Amino acid sequence: MTTLELKNVVKRYSGEAVLNGLSLQIADGETIALFGPSGAGKTVMLRLIAGVVHADEGQVLIDGRDMAEVEAEHRGIGMAFQNFALFPHMKAFANIASPLEAHRQPKDVIRSAVEQVAKLLKIDHVLDHFPRELSNGQKQRTSLARALVGSRPILLLDDPLRNVDAKLRFEMRLELPRLLADQGATVIYVTQDYKEAMALGDRIAVMAEGRIQQIGLPEDIYHSPANIEIARLFGDPTINLLDVVPNSNAGGVFVEISNIPTRIGDAHGKCIGQSCVLGLRPEAIRFVDEGAAAAIPVLVEAETPLNEKTVTLAVTKGGREILISRPAGTPGPADGPAHIAIDGAAALLFDRAGGARIGSHDETTVQSGKAA
């Protein structure tokens, strides 16, 4: 078994904390997609785990053993860096083979392993090229191949598909989970693409300001974000956010949109009378006839076809913009007056002052970075 744990890790540069009490547990054979904006500290965290830099406070544990005194080459870690980090004097084949060469594997084993991973990553035709002769995408895949070929128990992959073209990136999203599962490695996969995080991670850890803000299954992160910022990061088109004050009547808890009482589910009863932000995913809104129950009048301003879906921009009577998403080919108004209805069960409420989702502390996504 190869488990990985970070306990209250702090890393400072010039007195400023880049990692600020970060904690994270990763189970044996698990792939964690580490997602967050640029500057969140993702790459620093990987370098610290790899032993390239050292923590100012806290612990990095592999199988329960503190890595403070263990040098990078003895940690059993494979890493694909953002900046490729290829040996310029060695051809692509030799770069990929270097971990196997270091462990004195037989030449036929090395050749077979290199050719297999190179074919998967579609760089088998450039194995005899030097790094200066490769495109950035080919360099990125060569770096990834080197991390994968060594069958290390821990893999740290720092946005390894960043420079890859869209078609190959899509293909790799399908192939990589299988490859990683076959290797049985414990993986941290860094990405700034939320779709990639949802496709590749057994769980997603969302990082911001040097901390893990939320960790959970992909569907939990999407449907139950811990705060407004995470809600905004996941989803295209982005989530709708409306200032509301929930109320209740005989029918249950409701908010008003275009002066129409709209039910949002009785689980939000604790929020009655509070100033909140209502979060609605665009796919949780649909067009309805004027006479439908709780139909909300809006004015459609624009419609954008996006291949598999159509996104509509509408405005409420109060002047608040709302995005509505529906499958491509389904009917809907392109402009003018219309009516919508929302899926109240999918409604989210956030604290207006701090941005935290109301009720998030009762669920499995918690600030400490551990699943409860």
C-alpha positions, 0 to 999 in steps of 0.5 A, a space after each residue: 500500500 502507498 498512502 500519502 498524507 499532508 498534515 498542516 503544511 506551511 511553506 513560506 517565500 519571503 515571509 509570505 505563506 504560499 501553503 498555509 496549513 494545508 492538509 490532505 489525505 490520499 488513499 492507496 491507488 486513488 487519483 486526486 484531481 487538484 484543481 484551483 486557479 493560478 497562484 493557488 499553490 498547486 505546483 509548490 505543493 507537488 514540489 514539496 511532496 517530491 522533495 524538491 523543496 521542504 516544508 517550513 512547518 507540518 509533515 509529508 507522510 508516505 505510508 505513515 513515514 515522515 519524509 522530512 529526512 528522505 531525499 527526493 530520489 528515495 521517495 518513490 515518486 514520478 513527476 511530470 513538471 509543468 516546464 517539461 524538465 527534459 534533458 536537452 542532450 538526450 533524445 525523447 527515447 532516452 528521456 522517457 527511459 531514464 527512470 528505467 535506466 536508473 534502476 538498471 532494467 534490461 534493455 528489452 524491458 526498457 524498449 518495450 515499456 518506452 514504446 508502449 507508453 509512447 504509442 499511447 501518448 502518440 509520440 512514438 514517431 518522435 522518439 529519436 528527436 531531441 527536445 529542441 526538435 519537439 513541439 511544446 505538446 510533444 515535450 509535454 507528452 514526453 515528460 508525462 511518458 517519463 513519469 508513467 513509464 517508471 511504474 512509481 507508486 506515487 505520481 505527481 502530474 502537473 497539468 500534463 495536458 496543458 499544451 496538448 491540442 484539443 482532440 488529443 486532450 479529449 482522447 487522453 481524458 479517456 485513456 489516462 484513467 485506465 492507464 493510471 488504474 492499471 499502474 495502481 499508483 497513488 496520483 495527484 493530477 493538477 489541472 485548471 480545467 474543471 472538466 478534466 478534473 471531473 473526468 480524471 479524479 476519483 475525488 477532486 480537491 479544490 485549492 485556493 490561497 494555499 489551502 484545500 477549500 473542499 474535497 469530494 466526489 466530482 458530483 459533490 463538488 459540482 452540485 454541493 460547492 462549499 462556497 460561491 467561488 467554487 460554484 463559479 469555477 465549476 460549470 459552463 455556462 457559469 452558475 446564476 447567483 441572485 440576491 434573495 431573502 427566503 420566506 415561507 408560506 403554507 406551500 413551504 420555503 420560497 424566494 421571489 424571482 420577478 415577484 413570483 414566489 418560487 419554491 426552493 425546498 424545505 431543507 432551506 427553512 433555517 434561512 428564512 428571513 436571512 439575506 442570502 445568495 441563491 445559486 441556480 445552475 443554468 440546466 436547472 432552469 427550463 422554459 414553460 408556458 405562461 399558464 404553468 404553475 409558478 411560471 416566472 416572467 423574463 425577457 429573453 435578450 440573446 441565444 447562443 448555440 453551443 453544439 450540444 446545448 443552447 444557452 439563453 440570456 434572460 432578464 427578470 423583472 428586477 433587471 437580474 440576468 439569468 442564464 438558461 441551458 437546454 439540450 440542442 434542438 429542443 424548443 425555446 424562445 430566441 428573444 422577447 417575453 418568455 416564462 421559466 421555471 426552476 428546479 427547486 431541489 437543485 437550488 443552493 443558498 450561500 451566505 451573502 457576507 462570507 460566501 459559504 454555502 449554507 448547510 455545507 458544514 453538515 456534509 462530507 465536503 469540509 475545509 480540512 481536506 479530509 472526507 468526514 
